[in-house]
Amino acid sequence: VGDAELSFGGAETNVAIATARLGVPTSWIGRVGDDAVGRRILRTLRAEHVAAHVVVDADVPTAIMLKDRPHLGRSRVTYYRDGNAGSRLVPADVDLAAIAAAEVLHVTGIGLALSTTSADAVLHAVRHAREVGTLVSFDVNHRSRLWSHAEAAPRYREVAALADVVFAGDDEARILVEGASDEALALALQALGPARAVVKLGERGAVGVDGAEVLRVDAYRVPVADTVGAGDAFVGGYLAELVRGADHATRLRTAAAAGACACRGDGDWEAMPTPADVAELVRGGGDPVER
């Protein structure tokens, strides 16, 4: 790689931007360094109408990750996160008032993996959400470069048991549960405690369970530029509809459309869709040139 573009990414920020673009008031809680990279992240979040509840760490820099493409359609990510600002998140950094004011708290397995204090902060946030009646959303988002399946599984199950909705890819679901089919995996995730569970299947769509209702949704076929962030767009679409009180089928359809939209452009969050983008994809056809 001879040159690079500077942006930022991360599952939680991607979901925050996705829900904000879909018209849902959204906040993000985190820690960044007192540096140009941290300031760029905060500027962009605010530009995307995401309220940032942030601790600025003057002692260490904002972490860096590098993403390159070994070949078309394949992305490779290298992390330089250990000991940097995000991994130093502690329970005291969590804005409890923001959680109490929210309808949904969304967390991922990445926060559990970064450090012991970060995991403590995630659990502190989740337990507070349970106390004040805020729904808890958990996306497994396993990162094999951060920890092993054996290390991760008990922590994932702990948070899943406290969640109201759990998301996982089919490979991620098998870290927590067993199941001979996609539907069986979704039901096994639900059996851990959440009322709702969704197994994301990429180009095969998704399977979701809500109470006793099990539904499958097909993926939308689109030209793919970059799949990074598509799962986060899916979650953002689902949560946006959940906040609006939409039924199970609508949540899954919007999620699938949002995930497909995110695949059409480069970057972790840059191609996150607006409601008009989702409607255009679902409707299909139309002039490819906007005039």
N, C-alpha and C positions, 0 to 999 in steps of 0.2 A: 504494500500500500504506500503510494507516494504522497498522498495528501489526505486531508480529513475535513469533515464539517463538524462544527461544534453545536451540539444540542444537549438535551438531557432526557432521561427516561427513568422508568421505575414503575412497577405494577400499580402501586397506590396512586401515584401522580397521574398515570395514564387513565385509571378509572375515574379519578376526580375530574379530569378534563373531559372525558367522554360524557359523564353525567351532566356537567355544566353545559356542554354544547347541545345536549338534548333538552335543556331548559330547566334543569333541577338545581336549585341553590345548593352549592357544594363547598365544603371546607376541607383543608388538608392540614394534618398535624405532623410536624417533623422537626429535624435539626439539620442545619447547614453550617458550613464554615463561614468565617468572616472574610470572604474573598470574592473575587470577581465572578467565579463560577456560581457560588451560592446566591449572589445578588441577581445573576441572570435567571436562575431558577425562580426566584421569588417574583421578579418582574414578569416573567412569562406566565406564571400561575395567575397573577393578578390581571394580566391582559386577557387571560382566558376566563375571567370572572370566577376564579376559585379563591375563596378567602383563606389566607395562610396564617395558621397559628403556629408560629415558628420560634425556636430557640436558636440564636446565632452563637456558634461556638468559636470563641476567639483563639483557642489553643491548637486546633487541628484543622486541616483543610477539608473542603467538600470532597467526597469520594469521586473517583473517575472510573468509568467503564469504557472499553473500546469494543466497537462492533465492526466486523469486516465481513466480506463475502468471499469465501473460497471459490465459489462458482455461483452462477445465476440460480436463484431460488433457495440458496442456502446461506444462513447467517451464523456467525460465530462470535460469541461474546466473552470478553476477558474482563474480570473484575479487579479493581484496586480499591478495596473498601475497608479492609481490616484496620481498625483503630482510627478511622476517619470519622467525620462529624455524624453521619447517619447512624453508624454502629454504636455511637456513644449516647443514644437516646436512653433516657431513664424514666421511671414512672412519674417523677415530679414534672417532667416536660409535658405530660398529657393534659390538655385543656379539658377538664371535666365538664365545665359549663357548656362547651361546644358540643360535647357528646350528649349531654342532657337535652340540649335544644334540637338535636337532630332526630330524624325519623329512622335513619339507618347508620350504623357504624360499620365500615368496611375495613377488614384487615387481611393480611396475607401471611403465608408461611415464610416469606422472606424476612419479615420483621422478627420472626421466631429464630431465624438462622443466624442473623448478623452478629449477635453477642448475647451474653446472659442478661445484661441490663436492658437490651432492646426487647428480648423475649418477655422480661418482667413488665416492661411498659405496655406491650401488646395485651398481656393478660390483665393488667390493671385496667386498661381501657375497656376490655370486653366485660370484665366483671362489673365495672361501673355502669356500662350500658344495660346489663341485665338488671341491676338494682333500680335504675330510673325508667325502665320500660322502653328503651331504645332498641330496635331490632339489630341483631348482629349478623353481618355477612362475612363469610370466610372463604377465601380462594386459596387452595393449597399452594399453588405456584411453587412447586418443588424446584430447588436449584442444586443439582448434584455437585457443583463445584464449591458449594458452601457447606454441605453436610451430607452424610450417607442416609440411605433409607432407614437403617436400624436406629440411627440417632433421631431422625425426624419423626418417625411414626408415632411414638407416644405423645409428643407435643402436638402433632396434628390432631390426634384423636381427642386430646384434652380440649382444644379450642372448638373442634367440631361439636363436641357434646354441649357446649355453651352457646352455639350459634343457632340462628333461626333459618339460615340458608347457607349451604355449602356448595362451592363450585370446585370441580377437579377435572383434569383431563383423564381419559381412561387409564393411562399409565400411572398417573398420580393417584387415582382412586385405589389402585391395587396396592399402594403403599399402606393404606389404611384398612382396607377390607378385601374380601374375596367375592368373586362373582363370575359366573360362566358367561354372562351376556352383559350388554350395556345397561339394560333395564335392571338386571340383578345388581350391578354395581351401584346404580342410583338408589335402589331400595336398601342396599346394605349401608350406604352412607347415611340415609335417612334414619336407619336403625340406631346410629350412634347418638341421635338426639335431635337433630334439626327437623322442623316440619317440612322443609323444602330442600331438595338436593338436585344438582344439575351436573351431568357428566358431559363435558365438552369433547366433541369428536372431530374437530377440524373440518376437513372437506366432507365428512360423513354427517355433519350436522350436530345434533345434541339430543340427549334424553333428559327429561326433567320429571321429578316427582313432587307433587304438592298434596299433602294429605294422602288420600287414597288414589289420586289421579296421576297416572303415568302417561306422559306424552313424548312423542318423538318429533323433532323438527328437522327438515332437510336444510342443508347449506345452500346459500345462493351462489351461483357460478359467476365468478368475475375474473378479469385479468389480474394476476397477482404480481405486485411489485415487491412487497415486503410483508411477511406474515407476523413479524414482531409487533406486539401490541394488539393483535386481533382478538386474543382471548380476553384482554382487558376491556376492549370495546364491547365484546359480548356481555361481560359482566355489567358494564356501564349501562348498556341498553336494557338489560333485565332489571337492574335496580331502579332505573328511571321509571320504568313501567310499574314496578312494585310500589314506589312512592306515590304514583298516581292512582293506585288502587286497581290496576288492570288485572284481568283474569290470567290464569296460567298460560293459556295458549298465546295470548297477546304478548306476554312477557318473553316467551321463547321466540316468537317470530321477530320481534323487534331486536332481541339479542342477536339472533342469527344475521339479520340484515346489518346491524351495526358492526359485527365482526367482519362481514364481507366487505363493507365499505372501507374499513381500516386497512384491508389488504391491498387496496388499489393505489396507495401512495407510500412513499418512503418515510421512515421514522417511526418512533415508538408511539407518538400521539398526534403527529401533524395531520394525519388523514382521518382522525376521529370525526364522525359524521354529525351533521345537524339534522333536525327532524325532516327538513326538505330533502337532504341526501338519502335518508332512509326511505322516505316516501317514493322518491324517484327510482330507487333500486327495486322496491317492492312492485311498483307499477310497471317497470320495464319499458324498453323501447325509448323513443324520443330522439331528437336531434343530438348527436354527441358534441356539437358546438353550441355554446351559449352566446346569444347575440343581444 
